[in-house]
Amino acid sequence: MTDTATATKTCEACANWKPTTDSQGECRAKAPQTIVFQVDENTKIESRFPVTQSDDWCGEFVAK
């Protein structure tokens, strides 16, 4: 019988994740996403990386 290690493929363990707090960070697996929102009378457009929790996961995992 062979023992195999199970890797934890969470955002925290991913090379594409940049932490911003102890439990949140930016996913940098893809280009930033465009966000459109209204501030007062003006519409503002920004590009941002998606914010994820350290224990989130997806199919784009790359080990550090």
JOVEN-V364117 format. One line per field, one symbol per residue. ss: DSSP state (@ for helix, = for strand, . for the rest). psi: psi as a letter, one per 20 degrees, with the letter a starting at -180 (. if undefined). burial: b if it has 16 or more other C-alpha atoms within 10 Angstrom, else e. A space follows every 50 residues. Layout:
ss: ???
psi: ???
burial: ???
This chain:
ss: ..........@@@=..===....====.....=======..=======.. ===.........=.
psi: pppqpoqolrghjqhjpoqhahjqappkhrqqqppprpociqppprpqqp prqhjrrajjppq.
burial: eeeeeeeebbbbbbebbbbeeeebbbbbeeeeeeeeeeeeeeeeeeeebe ebbbeebeeebeee
